[in-house]
C-alpha cells in the first residue's frame, strides 16, 4: 500500500492543505507546535479509526466541521480515496476510483480497509496503529520498559492471544448453558410423563361417553316425533283462535269508525255556520278597505320624494364642511411661507461659525488617534513587564529542577538490576494467584457437591414415603371406574329435572291471574282437575321436582368428593414404576458423590499447603516494586536534563529580548505626553459653538419646501371657487320640495280614518272564501256516517258465529301436552350437550396427550444430544487452554526472526542476536553476553524497539508503510545522526514517514515536507522560503 496524497480542511491548525507523498523515505519538518504530528493523526483517524482524543477537539477552533481526504494505492494496484468528516454531519466513505463505486456505511468501510491492509477482520485497526504503525510521540520504547504484566496486556491484545482465553471462558458459559438446558429437558421429560399418565383411562371414558351419546340421541328422536304430532293439532286450534281474535278486532274497529263519523258530522255543521257569518262581515266593510289601499299608494310616492330631499340636504352639509377645511389649510400654508423667508436670513448669519466648527473637528480626530496610540503603548509596556517577570520566574524554576535532578543519576543507573529482581518475584506471584484461583474453584465445587448430596438424600426419602403411601391405597383405586359410571347417571337425571323446572316456571309466569297464557281469558279446564288456579298447579309441579333435585345434588356431591380423593391415588399409582426408577437413580448418585467429595477434599488440602509456603511473597514484591519505582522516577527525571539545560539558554535569550522591547515602548510614550489635555481643549471649543453646521442643515431643509407650498396655495384657492358654485346649484334644487311635509300629513290622516274597516275586512276575508268548501264537506260527512253504521252491524254478526265454533278446553289440553314434551326434550338435549362436551374434552385431552408423547420422545432425544455437546465443549475448552501458550511461542518465534533480521540491517552488525521472549521482554545476545532491553543503551533501545515494531507490522498485515514521530527526542546530535542512519537502512517497506523538528533526516531522503505555523494557521513552506527564514534567524542570532 502507498499513500500518494493527503488533504486537510479545518483540522486543528490547518485551514486548508494538500500534501503529496512519494515512495521511499519522507521527512516532515517544522518547529515544535507547527502541526507535524497532526498529519499522522489525520492518516490514523481516516484509515485506522485511531484518534487519541474527542472528535470535536480535532476540528479547527471556530469551525463546525473538519474534513480529511487520503489518496492511496492499494496492494491490488487500484487507486482509492478515503474521506472522513468529523464534527457536524460526520461521515466516513471509501471510493474505488477504477470501479467508480463508493462505500458509505461504517461497517463496509472497515471491511474494505481490513482487506486492503491484509489484516484479519477480528483484529482492531486502532490497536494496530497505536502499538505498531503510528506510535505516539515519545512512547516508541516506553512499552518495552514497562512491567511484564503491562507488556502482556498490551501485546496479548495486539497478537490476539487473549482471544484464546476469552474463547475458553465463552465455551465455559456455553457448557453451563448446555447443563442448564439438560436440567430443563429433565424437568420437561418429568412434566410430559406426568401429563400423559391418564391417556389409556381417557380413551376408555371416550368409548363409554359415545355409547351414552347414542342412547340420548334415540330418546330425543322419539320425543321430537310426539311433539310434532301435538304441534300440528295445536296449529289447527290456533288458526281457529286467531280467526276469532281477528273478527273481534274487526267488530271493535267498526265501533270506533262509526263514532268517528258521528263526531266529524257535528264538526262540519259548526264550520259551515262560521263561514256564513264571515261572508256577511266582508260585504259590510268593502268601502273602507278600498279607501285604505288608495291612501297607502299615495304615501309611498310622497316618501320617495322625501328621501330625495334628504339626500340633497346631506350633500349641502358636506360641501359646507369642505369649505371650512379649505379656508384653514390656506391660512396654514401662508404662515409657512413667512417662516421660510426668516430661515434664509438665519443661514447667512451662521455660515462663518460653521467653517470654524469643521476645522476644530478635524483637529479633534487627530488628537483622538494620538490618545489611542498612547494608551496602546502603555498597555504594551505593562504586558512586556508581566512577560519579563513570568520568564524570570520560569528560569528560576528550571534552575531549581536542575539542582534537584543531577544528584539522582546514580539511583537511575540501578534500574536494570531492580527490574530483573521484580520480574522474578512477579513470576512466583503469578504462580500463587493461579493456585489461589484453583483453590477457590475446588472449594466451590466441593460446596456444590455437598449441596447436591443433601438434595439427593432428601429426594430419596421423599420417594420412599410416596411409594409406601401409593401401595396402601391400591384396593380403593380399583373401585374408581364403577364410581365414575354412577356419577354419569346422576348427572343425566339432574339435567332432566332442571329442564322440567325451567318449563314449569315459564308456564307459571305466563298464567298469572288465572288467565290462559294464549287467549288471555279465564281458564275453565283447571277447575275440572280440582285445583284452585293455574298458579297453584304449576307450583305443585315445581316443588316436587325441586325436592328430587336437592336429594340428587347431595348424592352427586358426596360421590364427586370420593372420586376426587381416589383420583389422586390413581394418578400416583400409575407413576409407581417411575418413582421406583428414580429411587434407584438417587441411591446410585449418592454413592458417586461420596467418592467425588473424598477426592476434592484431598486436592483442597494439597493446595492450602502450597499457598502457605508462598505467604510472604507479597511483602517481598512490594519492597522490590518500591525500589523499582524509585529508580524509574530517577531515570525519568535524569533523561530530562539535556532539555532543561537547553531551556535555560532559551529563557535567558527571551529575557534579553523583552528588556529591549520595553525600552523602546518607554521612548514612544515620552513623545506623546500632554496629548489628552489638548484634546479636552478642542472639545470645549466645539461645545461652545453649539453645532452651527447642524443648524444650517435644518434650515436648508425647511427652505427646500417653498415651491411645493406655493403650488399648494394656488390649488386651495381654485378648490374654494369650485365649491361655492356647487353650493348655489344645490340651493336651487331644494326649492322644489317646500310643500312636501303638508301633503304627507293629509294622506296619513285619510289612511287612519279607514283603518278599522280595513282590518275587519282582512279578518273575515279567508273565512268567507271557504263557504263553498265547507258546504261540500258537510254533505260528505253525512254519507260517511250512514256507511259506518251498516259496517258495524255486519262485523257483529260474524264475530258471534266464530265465538260459538271455537273449543277453548281442547286448546288448553293440547298446550299443556306440548309444554310437557318440550320440557322432556330440553332435559334430553341438555344431557346430550353435556355428554358431547365431555366427548370433545376427552378428544382434546387425548390429542394433546398424543402430541405430548411425541414431544416426550423429542425431549429425550434432545437430552441425549445435550449430553454429547457438553462432553464435546469440555474437550474444546481443554484444547484452547493448551493451544494458547503454544501459538504464542510460535508467533513470537516468527516475529523474533523478522525483528532480528531488521535489527541486523539497522545496526549494520549481524553478530548480535535479538529475540522477543514469552513475557515480551526484548533480549539481545552478543557472543556470551545476554542483555535485557533495560540494559541496552539509548540508541540500541530505539533500534531494538524499531525492529520489533516493524516486524509486528509485517507479520500482522500486508502494510509496507511506517510512521516515526520525533524518534530522536531527547537525544544528542551524535545519537540523532546514528538513529537517522539506522532508519534509512530499513528494507522491505515502500514508504517511511519521519517527523522531526530538526535537520537530522535531511540526508538521503526521497522527499521533504516543511511546515510553518503563522497567525494560528499551518501551511506548506517552499525550499526558498525555508532558506530565507533560516538565514534571517542566523543574522538575528549573531547580531550585536
PEPEKA-V787370 format. One record per backbone hydrogen bond with DSSP energy under -0.5 kcal/mol. CO is the residue of the C=O (numbers start at 1). NH is the residue of the N-H. Records with the same first field share a line. If there is no record, write none. Layout:
# PEPEKA-V787370
CO->NH ; NH
This chain:
# PEPEKA-V787370
2->4 ; 73
4->21
5->71
6->19
7->69
8->17
9->67
10->12 ; 60
11->14
13->15 ; 1018
14->11
15->10
17->8
19->6
24->992
25->1006 ; 1007
26->994
27->29 ; 1009
28->996
29->1011
31->34
35->39
36->39 ; 40
37->41
38->42
39->43
40->44
41->45
42->46
43->47 ; 48
44->48 ; 50
45->49
49->51
54->57
55->58 ; 59
56->59
58->12
60->63
64->88
66->86
67->9
68->84
69->7
70->82
71->4 ; 5
72->74 ; 80
73->2
74->77
78->74
79->97 ; 98
80->72
81->83 ; 95
82->70
83->93
84->68
85->91
86->66
87->90
91->85
93->83
94->103
95->81 ; 97
96->100 ; 101
101->96
103->94
105->109
106->110
107->111
108->112
109->113
110->114
111->115
112->116
113->117
114->118 ; 119
115->118
117->958
120->123
122->124
124->128
125->129
126->130
127->131
128->132 ; 133
129->134
133->963
136->139
139->143
141->145
142->145
143->146
147->151
148->152
149->153
150->154
151->155
152->156
153->157
154->158
155->159
156->160 ; 161 ; 162
161->164 ; 165
162->166
163->167
164->168
165->169
166->170
167->171
168->172
169->173
170->174
171->175
172->176
173->177
174->178
175->179
176->180
177->181
178->182
179->183
180->184
181->185
182->186
183->187
184->188
185->189
186->190
187->191
188->192
189->193
190->194
191->195
192->196
194->197
196->199
198->202
199->203
200->204
201->205
202->206
203->207
204->208
205->209
206->210
207->211
208->212
209->213
210->214
211->215
212->216
213->217
214->218
215->219
216->220
217->221
218->222
219->223
220->224
221->225
222->226
223->227
224->228
225->229
226->230
227->231
228->232
229->233
230->234
231->235
232->236
233->237
234->238
235->239
236->240
237->241
238->242
239->243
240->244
241->245
242->246
243->247
244->248
245->249
246->250
247->251
248->252
249->253
250->254
251->255
252->256
253->257
254->258
255->259
256->260
257->261
258->262
259->263
260->264
261->265
262->266
263->267
264->268
265->269
266->270
267->271
268->272
269->273
270->274
271->275
272->276
273->277
274->278
275->279
276->280
277->281
278->282
279->283
280->284
281->285
283->286
285->289
286->290
287->291
288->292
289->293
290->294
291->295
292->296
293->297
294->298
295->299
296->300
297->301
298->302
299->303
300->304
301->305
302->306
303->307
304->308
305->309
306->310
307->311
308->312
309->313
310->314
311->315
312->316
313->317
314->318
315->319
316->320
317->321
318->322
319->323
320->324
321->325
322->326
323->327
324->328
325->329
326->330
327->331
328->332
329->333
330->334
331->335
332->336
333->337
334->338
335->339
336->340
337->341
338->342
339->343
340->344
341->345
342->346
343->347
344->348
345->349
346->350
347->351
350->354
351->355
352->356
353->357
354->358
355->359
356->360
357->361
358->362
359->363
360->364
361->365
362->366
363->367
364->368
365->369
366->370
367->371
368->372
369->373
370->374
371->375
372->376
373->377
374->378
375->379
376->380
377->381
378->382
379->383
380->384
381->385
382->386
383->387
384->388
385->389
386->390
387->391
388->392
389->393
390->394
391->395
392->396
393->397
394->398
395->399
396->400
397->401
398->402
399->403
400->404
401->405
402->406
405->408
406->409
408->412
409->413
410->414
411->414
412->415
414->418
415->419
416->420
417->421
418->422
419->423
420->424
421->425
422->426
423->427
424->428
425->429
426->430
427->431
428->432
429->433
430->434
431->435
432->436
433->437
434->438
435->439
436->440
437->441
438->442
439->443
440->444
441->445
442->446
443->447
444->448
445->449
446->450
447->451
448->452
449->453
450->454
451->455
452->456
453->457
454->458
455->459
456->460
457->461
458->462
459->463
460->464
461->465
462->466
463->467
464->468
465->469
466->470
467->471
468->472
469->473
470->473
471->474
473->477
474->478
475->478
476->479
477->480
479->483
480->484
481->485
482->486
483->487
484->488
485->489
486->490
487->491
488->492
489->493
490->494
491->495
492->496
493->497
494->498
495->499
496->500
497->501
498->502
499->503
500->504
501->505
502->506
503->507
504->508
505->509
506->510
507->511
508->511
509->512
511->514
512->515
514->523
516->520
521->516
522->524
524->527 ; 528
525->528 ; 529
526->529 ; 531
527->530
533->537
534->538
535->539
536->540
537->541
538->542
539->543
540->544
541->545
542->546
543->547
544->548
545->549
546->550
547->551
548->552
549->553
550->554
551->555
552->556
553->557
554->558
555->559
556->560
557->561
558->562
559->563
560->564
561->565
562->566
563->567
564->568
565->569
566->570
567->571
568->572
569->573
570->574
571->575
573->576
575->579
576->580
577->581
578->582
579->583
580->584
581->585
582->586
583->587
584->588
585->589
586->590
587->591
588->592
589->593
590->594
591->595
592->596
593->597
594->598
595->599
596->600
597->601
598->602
599->603
600->604
601->605
602->606
603->607
604->608
605->609
606->610
607->611
608->612
609->613
610->614
611->614
612->615
614->617
615->618
616->620
617->621
618->622
619->623
620->624
621->625
622->626
623->627
624->628
625->629
626->630
627->631
628->632
629->633
630->634
631->635
632->636
633->637
634->638
635->639
636->640
637->640
638->641
640->644
641->645
642->646
643->647
644->648
645->649
646->650
647->651
648->652
649->653
650->654
651->655
652->656
653->657
654->658
655->659
656->660
657->661
658->662
659->663
660->664
661->665
662->666
663->667
664->668
665->669
666->670
667->671
668->672
669->672
670->673
672->675
674->678
675->679
676->680
677->681
678->682
679->683
680->684
681->685
682->686
683->687
684->688
685->689
686->690 ; 691
691->695
692->696
693->697
694->698
695->699
696->700
697->701
698->702
699->703
700->704
702->705
703->706
705->709
706->710
707->711
708->712
709->713
710->714
711->715
712->716
713->717
714->718
715->719
716->720
717->721
718->722
719->723
720->724
721->725
722->726
723->727
724->728
725->729
726->730
727->731
728->732
729->733
730->734
731->735
732->735
733->736
734->737
735->738
737->740
739->743
740->744
741->745
742->746
743->747
744->748
745->749
746->750
747->751
748->752
749->753
750->754
752->755
754->758
755->759
756->760
757->761
758->762
759->763
760->764
761->765
762->766
764->768
765->769
766->770
768->771
770->774
771->775
772->776
773->777
774->778
775->779
776->780
777->781
778->782
779->783
780->784
781->785
782->786
783->787
784->788
785->789
786->790
787->791
788->792
789->793
790->794
791->795
792->796
793->797
794->798
795->799
796->800
797->801
798->802
799->803
800->804
801->805
802->806
806->808
807->811
808->812
809->813
810->814
811->815
812->816
813->817
814->818
815->819
816->820
817->821
818->822
819->823
820->824
821->825
822->826
823->827
824->828
825->829
826->830
827->831
828->832
829->833
830->834
831->835
832->836
833->837
834->838
835->839
836->840
837->841
838->842
839->843
840->844
841->845
842->846
843->847
844->848
845->849
846->850
847->851
848->852
849->853
850->854
851->855
852->856
853->857
854->858
855->859
856->860
857->861
858->862
859->863
860->864
861->865
862->866
863->867
864->868
865->869
866->870
867->871
868->872
869->873
870->874
871->875
872->876
873->877
874->878
875->879
876->880
877->881
878->882
879->883
880->884
881->885
882->886
883->887
884->888
885->889
886->890
887->891
888->892
889->893
890->894
891->895
892->896
893->897
894->898
895->899
896->900
897->901
898->902
899->903
900->904
901->905
902->906
903->907
904->908 ; 909
912->914
913->925
915->917 ; 923
917->920
921->917 ; 923
922->933
923->915
924->931
925->913
926->929
929->926
931->924
932->935
933->936
937->941
938->942
939->943
940->944
941->945
942->946
943->947
944->948
945->949
946->950
947->951
948->952
949->953
950->954
951->955
952->956
953->957
960->990 ; 991
962->993
964->966 ; 995
965->138
966->969
968->971
972->976
973->977
974->978
975->979
976->980
977->981
978->982
979->983
980->984
981->985
982->985
983->986
990->24
991->962
992->26 ; 994
993->964
994->28
995->966
996->30
999->1002
1002->1005
1007->27
1009->29
1010->1021
1012->1014 ; 1019
1014->1017
1017->1014
1019->1012
1022->1026
1023->1027
1024->1028
1025->1029
1026->1030
1027->1031
1028->1032
1029->1033
1030->1034
1031->1035
1032->1036
1033->1037
1034->1038
1035->1039
1036->1039
